[in-house]
């Protein structure tokens, strides 16, 4: 599997150097493609989650359907 075209598009859009967040479970060929382009591992980040069904969580505002991160106005 080749990631060259995708990586080129990402770098063209985000600029260079580009910082990428990558799962430790990513395809090993992606790790090799990034290393060949000069990327280096800085740290691992894991995000764990679970559903709130049945955990006793009570919604204070029942009309709230979605929460999202606010964007900066800059």
C-alpha positions in Angstrom: 0.0 0.0 0.0 1.4 3.4 -1.0 0.6 6.5 1.0 2.8 8.9 -1.0 0.0 10.7 -2.8 -2.0 11.1 0.5 1.0 12.3 2.4 1.9 14.8 -0.3 -1.7 16.2 -0.2 -1.7 16.5 3.5 1.7 18.3 3.5 0.5 20.6 0.7 -2.6 21.5 2.7 -1.1 21.8 6.2 2.4 23.0 5.2 5.7 21.7 6.3 6.8 20.6 8.8 3.5 18.8 9.4 2.6 17.3 12.8 0.5 14.2 12.5 -1.4 12.2 15.1 -1.2 8.6 14.4 -2.6 5.6 16.2 -0.2 2.9 17.3 -2.5 0.5 15.5 -2.0 2.2 12.1 -0.9 0.1 9.2 2.9 -0.7 9.5 3.5 0.5 5.9 2.3 4.0 6.9 4.9 4.1 9.7 7.6 3.2 7.1 6.3 5.8 4.6 6.4 8.5 7.2 9.9 7.5 8.3 11.1 7.6 4.7 9.8 11.2 4.5 11.7 12.2 7.6 9.0 12.0 10.2 9.9 10.9 13.7 7.8 9.6 16.5 7.4 12.1 19.3 4.8 10.4 21.5 1.9 8.0 21.6 -1.5 9.3 22.5 -4.4 7.0 23.2 -8.0 8.0 23.5 -10.3 5.7 25.4 -14.1 6.1 25.4 -17.2 4.4 26.4 -20.9 4.9 25.9 -22.9 6.5 28.7 -25.8 4.0 28.4 -26.6 2.4 31.8 -23.9 4.1 33.8 -26.3 6.4 35.7 -25.2 9.6 34.0 -28.0 12.2 34.3 -28.3 14.9 31.6 -28.8 18.3 33.2 -30.1 19.8 30.0 -32.3 17.2 28.2 -32.7 19.3 25.1 -29.0 19.2 24.4 -28.4 16.9 21.5 -24.8 17.6 20.5 -21.7 19.2 22.0 -18.8 20.4 19.8 -15.6 22.3 20.2 -15.9 26.0 19.6 -13.7 27.5 16.8 -11.4 30.4 17.4 -12.6 33.7 15.9 -9.0 34.6 15.0 
